[in-house]
Amino acid sequence: MTLLRKSLFITTACLALPGMAAAQSVLQINSSLPEGSFAHVFLQEYETRLEAATDGAIDVQIFMSNTLGSEEDVLQGLGLGTHQASLSASAIAQINTRTAIFDLPYLFEDRDAVQAFAASPAGEMLAEGFEGTGMVLAAMWDNGFRQITNSVRPIVVPADLDGLKIRTPTSRQRVEMFNTLGANATPLSFGEVYSGLDQGVIDGQENPAEIVESGRFYEVQQYMSLSNHVYLPTFLVFGEPFLASLDPELREAVMTVAAEVAPWTFAWGDETDSRVIGELADRIAINEIDFAAFQAAAAPLYESPTFVDVIGADMIAATRAALGIE
């Protein structure tokens, strides 16, 4: 059994609120994404399944749009005991640098490859990277392949990115990737993206198509290019200070349900991608890219110290072996 699989039975964080029956535990989960986003859908599915599996002994409370604080503060709070759980994506790489493996472009061809990675020794290495951080990885859920939107021109070949201010997460790897491809990478928090696009502070952004829809970016963007440049999962993580507070039976239920929800999220992602891209076709101009041209332009990143020194040559090698990449 891999460490990632074993971690599914370590558990999550819950606190009994004043005045609540002692038999019930509260699990508060934060997400930076808004209500109606894929993250909200996943957490609602988790809430339904977990509360049913525990006969209501666990009360799952979902907080979207960083209601509990900034994503960075919440993640730090997991180790300090001020927060319980988070469903996060890019920000996790600042805590466990091995998760930056997902910043390498054109690594995962489809969602089956992502799930194969999670069940492999490379997935075990990734889970080990959370040791000493004050948090535990419960599961990797879907997020999706990222697409590029902008308001200047369609992106077909790397040269089309030249000079465009493209918002990226606060990730050195993502910044170098877009700068290498010719763009002017501009890191911003997710909450600033819509206003930045609307005010012309940035020309474009890169996110899964579902975020383009749920974030209503089509209102302030003209083009969406199906670049599939990076696949990034969401990481369901729990703070260690809370883990021991949950009874063993509930711990097992919490983590078993997290594991059961994972494949459901990947199937949901496949179905949603097709539906959302079809719906967006009436709201934003959509085009395919020259995939081979982008692969060639991105090849130097696999040897870049920005990636290798952070992710680790061993993590990159294990991932390539897991995926059958020479």
N, C-alpha and C positions, 0 to 999 in steps of 0.2 A: 504493500500500500504506500503510495507516495505521501510526502509530507503535506502536499496541498490537500489530498484526500483526508489525511489524518486531521488536518486543521478544521475540517468540516465538523468535527466532533469535539472541538475544544470549547467553543461557544461564544455567546454574545452577552451584552450588558443590559441589565435590568435593575430598576430601583423601585421599591414600594413607596408610593406617595402617601403623605399624611392623610389619615382618615380613610384610606383604602384598605379593603380586606387583605390580611397578610398573605393569603393564598394567591393573590394576583400581583404580577410584576409588570412594570411599565418598560417598554422598549421604545426609545425615541431615536428616530433615524433622520439624519439631515441629508439634503441634496441641494446643490446649487441651481438645479434646473427648475423651470416653472411647473405649475400645475398643468396637467394635460400632456406633458412631455412623456417620452418613453420611460424615463426614470420613474415618473409618477405611476405609470401603468404597472411597471415591474414591482414597485413597492406595494401597491395596492393588492396585487396578486399574492405577494409574500404575506401581507397582513391577513388576507382572507384565509390562506392555507395554514398559516401558523396558529391563528386564533382558533381555527377549527380543530387542528391537531392537538392543541393543548386544552380544549374545552373551555376556552376563555381565561385560562390561568395567566396568559400573557396578553397584555394590552399594547398592541403596536400603534405607535403614534408617529405619523409622517409629517415632516416639516420641509416644504419645498422653498425654493428661491432663497436659500440661506437664512431662513427665519431664525435659526439658532445662532447665527453669527457668520462671519466670512468662512469660506471653505477652509482656508489655512488655519484659522483660529479653532474651528471645530476639530480638524485633524489633530492639532496640537493638544486640544482638550481631551482627546481619547486617552492619551497617556497620562494626563494629569488627573483624570477622573471627573472633569467638569462636563464632559459630553459622553454619549454612549456609543453611537454608531453613525457611520456615514456611507453613503453610496457616492463614490467619487471616481473621477477619471484621470485627467492629465495631472492634477495636483499631487497625486500619489507618488509620481516620479521624484518629487522633492524629498520624499521620506524613504522610499525604497527605490534606489536607482536602477535596480534590475528591471523594474517595470518599464523603464525607458526603452526596452527592447521593442515595444510597440510603436516607438517613434521611427524605427527604421522603415523607410518607404518600400512598398511593393514586396513585403515579406510574406503576408498571408493572402492566399488567393481567394479563400472563401471562409465561411463560418465553420465548416467541418475542420479545416486546418487549425482554427483557433481552439476548438475543443480537443483535437488531438494533441496540441501543444499543452493544454492544461493537464492532461492525463499522463504526460511524459516526464522523464527526469528533468527536462527544462522547466516544466511547471513546478516541480519540487524545488528547484533552485530558486525560482521566483518567490515562492512562499517563504523559503528560508531567509530571504532578504528582509522580511518584516521583523525578524528576531532582534530584540533590543530597542524597538521603536515604541513600545508601549501599546501596540495594537496587534491584532491577529486578522489575517485574511480569512474570511468565511467562504467566499465564492467569487468567481468572475462571471459577471452577467454580460449580456450584449450591450453594445453601444452603436457600433456600425462603422462602415467605411466612410471616410471623410471626403467631402466634395468641396470644390472651390466656387464661391460666388463673388461677383464684383459688378461694378456699375460702369466699367470702361469698355470692355470688349470680351468676346468669347475667348476662353483659354483652350487652345488646341495643341500647341507645342510649347516647350519651355520659354522660348523667346517672347511669347505672348504675356508672360509674367513680368517682363522687364519694367522696372520702375514702379510697379503697383504696390501700394501700401496694403499689405494683407495682414489682418489681425491673426495672431497666433496665441495659444496659451503661454503662460510664463514658463516655458520650457526651452532651455538652451538648444536642445536637439531639434525641436520644431523650428526654432528661429534659424538655426544654421541650415536646415533643410530648405526653407523657402529662400533664404539668401543665396544658397548655392544654385537654386533653380532660377534665380534672377530677380525675385521679388524683393521688396523692402519690408521685411518682417517687422511687425509692430505688435509687441505683446500687450494685451489688455485683459482685465478680468472679464468673465463672461457677461456680467451685469452691465458692462459699458459698451458692449458690441452694438446693440441696436442704435443707441444714440450716436455712437461714433460713425456708423454708416450713414445715418440720417443727416448728420451735420457735415459730412465729408471729411472728417478727421482721418478716416481710413477708406480705402477704395473697395475692400472686400474682406472676406473671412473664409475660414474652412471649418466645416462641421458636417456631421451626417445629414442626409436629406431631411430626416424627420425633424431635426433641430431647425432647419431652414423653414419648415412649415410651422412647427409649434412656436418658434421664436418670431414668426411673421417677418423674417428677413426679406421675403419676396416683396414686401412693401417698399423697401429701400435699396433693392438690388435689381439689376436688369438681366444678369446672365448667371447660369449655374452650369459648371463644367464637371462632368462625371469622371473625376480624376481617380477616385479610389486609391489615393496616394498612401493612406495610412488606415489601418484598422486599430481601433482602440476599444478595449472592453471597459466596463465599469467594475470597480472593485468594491465589494461589500466588506467593510472592515469594522471591527469592534474594539473598544478600549479594554486593555487588560485589567485595569482596576475594577471593572464591573464583572468580569467573567466569573470570578469565584462566588459572586453573590447569588447566582442562579442555581437552583437545585439540579442535581445530575440529570434527572429525567427531562427537565425542561431544557437543559443545555443540549441534550441530544436532539430533542425536537426542533429547537431553534436552528441548529446547524444542518440537520437532515433536510428540513424544508428548504433551506437556502440552496442545498445541492440539487434538490428536486426542481426548483424554480429555474436553475441555470439553463438546461436544454430548452425549456419552454421559452425563455427569453430569446434564444438564438432562432428558434422557429418563428417567433413573433417578428423578429428583425427582418428575416428574409421576406416574409409576407408583406410587412409594412413598407419595406424599400420599394417594392413593385407598385404598391398602391399609392404611396406618397409621390413618387416621381411622376406617375400618371396624373395625379391631381395638380402637381406644381406646373405641369406643362402649359396650363392655361394662365399661369400667373408670372412665369419667368421663362426666358429663353433657355433651353437646355441643349447641350451639345456633348458629343463624345470627344475624347482626347486621343492623341497619338501616343498610345501606351508605351511602345518601344522607345520612342524618343525620350520620354520621361524616365524610363528605366535607365537608359544610358546616361542621362544627365545626373541621375541620383547615385550612380555606382560609386563615386568617390566617398560617399558618406559611410560606406561599410568599413572603410579604413580610417576614417577621421577620428582623431583623438577625442573630439567632443562626444562621440558615441562610444568608442571602444573603451576609453578611460573611465567613463561613467557606468556603462552597462557591464563591462567586463568581457574580455575576449572569450573567457570560458562560457559565459552566458550566451554570447552570440553563437559560438560553436555548437553548444548544446541545442540551441533553438534550430539552427540550420540542420543538424542531424535529425531532430525530431520531425522536421518538415521535409526531409529528404532533399535538401538543397545542397548542391555541390559547392 
